[in-house]
Amino acid sequence: MAEGHGGDQFAVLAACAIQTSRILLGTSITSVFVRTAPTIAMAAATLDELTGGRFILGVGSSHKVQVEAEHGMAYGKPLTRVRETVEVIRRLLHEGRVSYQGETVRIQSFDLWFTPRHSTIPIHASAVSQKITALCGEIADGIILTRSTLATAAVIREQLAEGARRAGRDLDQIIVTTLLPAAVGETRREALDALRPGLAFYAGFFPRYDRRWPNTVLWKRRRRSPRHGHAATEMRSSGQSATSLSMLPALPERLNNAANGSRRIGGQESMCRS
């Protein structure tokens, strides 16, 4: 389950846990900036207990535009913050107590007043850039990609391998997952039209995605005028419906490829494993 504005992810997953018995449940992602490492560790241990070991903790650095503007928290050194948060979580789950003095995470002393069901929980980390992908290869049990395509698989594997080599890890032990938007329609064009608002929002609001999709119309408009770069955000904040974004041109073919193999689940993003 994603973070954001759709309800507390750990509370929703707890409700799902008591109504299910086989499906894997996880966060995708929880931000290492808006929750402290001990808070994340306790929530993860609680869900691991409620799910009977079916929980996967997905963490990530989120985005500066969210962390600072929406949560009022300082954002800096995201790779270090992810690394140190994962280290604290693992140490706390395994030992029940932690003292830590890092660059971005400093904890004088914190101890759990309960014994976790498991001393280790799978931790996946989200990645967009090459550096964070390599970090996933170094420290994470899995990587969470976003809107990836089959064409990116070889590149991602090389970047993961870089980090795995640094840590002396087996690359094949790292699980690769991806979040894919999905839609169905009477025609392929209708399904793609349903995807366009979400894509426009990502490309227009989050600088990381904007830079990775240089062929999109929103990116080209931003080069001419920064105001157009936030077209999707402006439409949403002004109360215009998603259909208002139908004015945006068709998706570039390489972005269409990500939609071709995706699945529709109630209009939500689904996680696919490779």
Steps between C-alpha positions, in 0.01 A plus 500: 500500500623846409555796727355839418148624566291182493497407868762365738665212321584297811145528635350391168745210473414392854134483399598298191715269712217379719276435198754304295718194547722453192559820308821691566449850639743788496569870487603654172636714632523644848716812512818495707462876549146535634517204740788430737696176470371361835142586404539314170660205677215471751237526227679236293531263796133547582390421145736205486318365805152572364577345161677196637816590311339622176616860530763668281630840608549731204692818577619795295618857513180640349537844340613839626181661371301267724721480806561872541192664348241249622649374827720788610804275545855574386617297200865423435745218422224258394734207426664528840161532667375181334818309587500609864127445548523145367796431727316629808184304417690174457702552816192583705304199376791267560628631831196678646706807587699754303732795551613659176700804396494541124507795264124528466366270773600553862342298778629519854314189608182321398377158606200290407265404782396188314672215317444501122361183346804489270838661553530568127237639264542538121588861417461632148612847395369719220734627231494745211862603450812293439647575843194393696466188282858406587418565867211255473744241369717567802249503788147399397324166464318640199464805279178685420497665158234733365355501148785288370503317168653180372768713334626623838556152645857455376606845617345453843667162540841652427445776754378253761804283433728796569366533853483126558869466411592771750320312777606152388139400439338259257310703241250220447383535860370853435133508399409745224148646511335785317196719545301523180192712440230292339172559318244321284274642236297408196798604289873530556473877457228522765716306747801722431285811539411381850870481585587846372396705810723299733793517264456873455495551875822302551679675215378843601529488879803282577830632360663155506244357260491815292872468432472131415230558238660768281280421201172575670303804395496634858880494512528679168254764616693551822815567298311785333309608808537357855133571564393225260703244690240497775198479274366188668546646849328824404204311355456292812535791741247701303245222524503388140417136449735237366324516167626856464838348436371346179642809336847354553639336186535125463763322706838451334541146370769405750265597783215315335713187528474516877123498475477219247593230750333650805184389671188681613405461864233752587692782339788455747865428450589132534837358594643244260798281572758404242 
